[in-house]
Amino acid sequence: MRRIRKGDDVIIITGKDKGKRGKVVQFSRNDRVLVENINLVKRHTKGNPMKGTQGGILDKEMPIHISNVALINSTTDKADKVGFKFLEDGTKVRYFKSNGEVIAD
């Protein structure tokens, strides 16, 4: 079970995009996440008339290391650490360490 999952709202805590917020789009490899509109780079693409694509310079999202993002606590609206605990019925859930609130999945 991962501390950060696809669809979570995260904040960037280090790097050139520090302080920006976004939603996790996908995981690439084990230690990198793709966050929407974060870590944009210029990609020079060549056009292909057979496929109908136009060439030029495009902005592309690149993966960022998972240690550089933190989950946003919706009640405090700040970055927060995530832990795991078991409920009475035996299900494993994520929770915010600052206030003990269970994260809805």
C-alpha positions as CSV (number, residue, x, y, z in Angstrom):
1,M,0.0,0.0,0.0
2,R,1.4,3.4,-1.0
3,R,1.2,6.6,1.0
4,I,0.4,8.6,-2.1
5,R,-2.0,7.2,-4.7
6,K,-3.4,8.0,-8.1
7,G,-6.0,10.8,-7.8
8,D,-4.6,12.3,-4.6
9,D,-4.1,16.1,-4.3
10,V,-0.5,16.8,-3.6
11,I,1.8,19.8,-3.0
12,I,5.4,20.0,-4.3
13,I,7.7,20.6,-1.3
14,T,11.1,21.0,-3.2
15,G,12.4,21.9,-6.6
16,K,11.6,24.5,-9.2
17,D,7.8,24.0,-8.7
18,K,7.9,24.3,-4.9
19,G,4.5,25.3,-3.5
20,K,2.5,24.3,-6.6
21,R,-0.4,21.9,-6.2
22,G,-1.8,19.3,-8.5
23,K,-3.4,15.9,-8.8
24,V,-1.4,12.7,-9.2
25,V,-2.1,11.4,-12.8
26,Q,0.0,8.2,-12.8
27,F,3.0,6.4,-11.3
28,S,6.0,5.7,-13.5
29,R,8.3,3.1,-12.0
30,N,8.3,2.7,-8.2
31,D,9.6,6.0,-7.1
32,R,8.2,8.6,-9.5
33,V,4.8,10.2,-9.9
34,L,3.3,12.3,-12.7
35,V,1.5,15.3,-11.4
36,E,-0.7,17.4,-13.7
37,N,0.8,20.8,-14.8
38,I,4.0,20.2,-12.7
39,N,7.6,19.8,-13.9
40,L,6.8,21.0,-17.5
41,V,9.6,20.7,-20.0
42,K,9.9,21.8,-23.6
43,R,9.7,18.9,-26.1
44,H,10.8,19.5,-29.6
45,T,8.7,17.2,-31.9
46,K,8.9,16.6,-35.6
47,G,5.6,16.7,-37.5
48,N,4.2,13.7,-39.2
49,P,1.7,14.3,-42.0
50,M,0.8,10.7,-42.2
51,K,-0.5,10.7,-38.6
52,G,-1.8,14.3,-38.8
53,T,0.4,15.6,-36.1
54,Q,2.0,19.0,-36.2
55,G,5.6,19.7,-35.3
56,G,6.9,22.3,-32.9
57,I,7.8,22.9,-29.3
58,L,5.3,21.4,-26.9
59,D,5.1,21.5,-23.1
60,K,5.2,18.0,-21.6
61,E,4.8,16.8,-18.0
62,M,7.7,14.8,-16.7
63,P,7.7,12.5,-13.6
64,I,8.9,13.9,-10.2
65,H,10.3,11.8,-7.4
66,I,7.8,10.8,-4.8
67,S,9.9,12.2,-2.0
68,N,9.4,15.7,-3.4
69,V,5.6,15.6,-3.0
70,A,3.4,15.6,0.1
71,L,-0.3,14.9,0.5
72,I,-2.6,17.9,1.2
73,N,-4.7,17.7,4.3
74,S,-8.1,19.0,3.3
75,T,-9.0,20.3,6.8
76,T,-5.8,22.3,7.4
77,D,-5.1,22.9,3.6
78,K,-1.4,22.2,4.2
79,A,1.0,19.4,3.5
80,D,0.8,16.5,5.9
81,K,2.5,13.2,6.7
82,V,0.7,10.0,6.1
83,G,0.6,6.9,8.2
84,F,-1.1,3.5,8.2
85,K,-3.4,1.9,10.8
86,F,-5.8,-0.9,11.1
87,L,-9.5,-0.3,12.0
88,E,-11.6,-2.5,14.3
89,D,-12.9,-4.5,11.3
90,G,-9.3,-5.3,10.2
91,T,-9.1,-3.0,7.2
92,K,-5.8,-1.1,6.6
93,V,-6.3,2.6,6.0
94,R,-4.2,5.7,5.5
95,Y,-4.5,8.6,8.0
96,F,-3.0,12.1,8.6
97,K,-0.4,12.1,11.4
98,S,-1.2,15.6,12.5
99,N,-4.9,15.1,13.4
100,G,-5.4,11.4,13.0
101,E,-8.1,11.8,10.4
102,V,-8.6,8.8,8.1
103,I,-8.1,9.6,4.4
104,A,-11.1,8.7,2.3
105,D,-10.1,6.5,-0.6
